[in-house]
Amino acid sequence: MLKIIQSPTTYTIDVIKEEAAKLVRERILHQRQAIYTLCKYIPAREWPGVECELERHDFLLRDSIIDLLSKEEWRD
């Protein structure tokens, strides 16, 4: 089942990270998948803005989603 992320007014890097983390937590995406797989869950009209925001923060579409989540806390 395809789950589309609800569209905020703008996709800031924090919103992108939050949505990616949510999709990983829900096991819809795996943290080792490429960032570009997020495009399936973001409305097509919003994707160019997301790409620009990722590039502005030095993320490549081929980077792993885990790179977006690198500041996530891990517990034993």
Residue pairs with C-beta under 8 A, 6 or more apart in sequence:
2 40
2 41
3 23
3 26
3 28
3 41
4 41
4 42
4 43
5 19
5 23
5 41
5 42
5 43
7 42
7 43
7 46
8 15
10 49
11 42
11 46
11 49
11 50
11 53
12 53
13 53
13 54
13 56
13 57
16 38
16 50
16 53
16 54
16 68
17 68
17 69
19 38
19 41
19 42
20 29
20 35
20 38
20 65
20 68
20 69
21 68
21 69
21 72
23 29
23 38
23 41
24 30
24 31
24 65
24 69
28 41
29 37
29 38
29 41
29 65
30 65
31 64
31 65
31 66
31 69
32 64
32 65
32 66
33 64
33 65
34 61
34 62
34 63
34 64
34 65
35 54
35 59
35 60
35 61
35 62
35 63
35 64
35 65
35 67
35 68
36 61
36 62
37 65
38 50
38 65
39 47
39 50
42 50
51 61
54 60
54 61
59 67
59 68
